[in-house]
């Protein structure tokens, strides 16, 4: 067995609210000692053709948004369409051979937060550490308690939309080898340790600006102290 450090929630410019190019994400991950990243752009699969992965493990996937929850679909390279319910999305992910992680369960008012709804949706794991989550400490505490109560593996991912926040949260996986299939097996079998820290106030402001203004090309980003 080997232990590898993977940020399981990274956005690139394939998400409309992110500014990180894939090549940039890989360069940053390598520089800070991350062994791999999961690509989780909103509702779109990654495009890895002709991309230099710089010797890193890159898990293909996406962040699927349903009316009930945001779900990290890992190990898939195909579109899921637009599933409305969490269970529908999870079934589609499993049908493609991927795994489904409930993302930031306490970051919003989405209806799947109830324990019964989460259990019925048949998630493979719960994201306990998410660096972009508001009220980081309480959200992490509640998510950790939820994962424990449902006996589901805990994961960590930065939810990075900016190059500088990659690796703020991550998961240590115990794998036989640093491959996508082995990483997915490690998550599903609970061979995970999650760690993380929140983004800074200035990084949160920058992320909000990107979401609210940058996609409309309205304003230049103001300099921050």
Steps between C-alpha positions, in 0.01 A plus 500: 500500500608857433358829626426776251379855556218607267286813481165347406316821403667731247337732245659631181390741229253237377294631792366848427586617850867392505815658356749212532624340179554125516872534431520758778317272745746221429801729539375631833416152630846373411667802659325457835555125521152375410509159332178553307180691446143417405354719227148596607376774269131582513293251299766452231752216466872581469697517179837335553604441140855617422540626857833450679394363838848571644517157661199566722193288560206676336156359585242595236163609626261789546285672759141413425239747621154362575202663670599324822879495514832557334672170426861426411487237225849348487634258243270603215573676173147522359222751551217394731245730343294691756383269779256675732521281809807388690418129479448529124844658465667241723348216301626655176849541647508139618374388159809655343732332749564810709452585866278769649608728786257737669671840471494764778178369664466803729596776259151571372130453568462212255237246604721187512660603828265275698666177614231277348520670159877465494484134598234425238706664225775235550805728499842337515657766724445844651721804450591602854763765426416763240717811512242724332219418742367795705531453878775247437539363852134432569440367147795263539382385843149429373622326184740283698221404739271421207758275333559315826127454568447352153823297512621661176859589407606861554681697230656842463526731203582866460207587271763722342397755238833685527851363445620611842242297695577160348596256774341696786297185570599152391462128557768247583419177316647158572543337159682212342610734222444866400234429238145622453347157559701445819416849628128435449528165677677668793225760537217250473659262751569780748878505479494878536620772735369853440672825591445865422492869577274783379580750228579852618255789500674662203490172306129464582439853374692426183297181445174690549614769259578238237157344545307826501692725265782336310273270300321812373830677426378809681786612720874450540585319819600750773841461661499349847729582791 
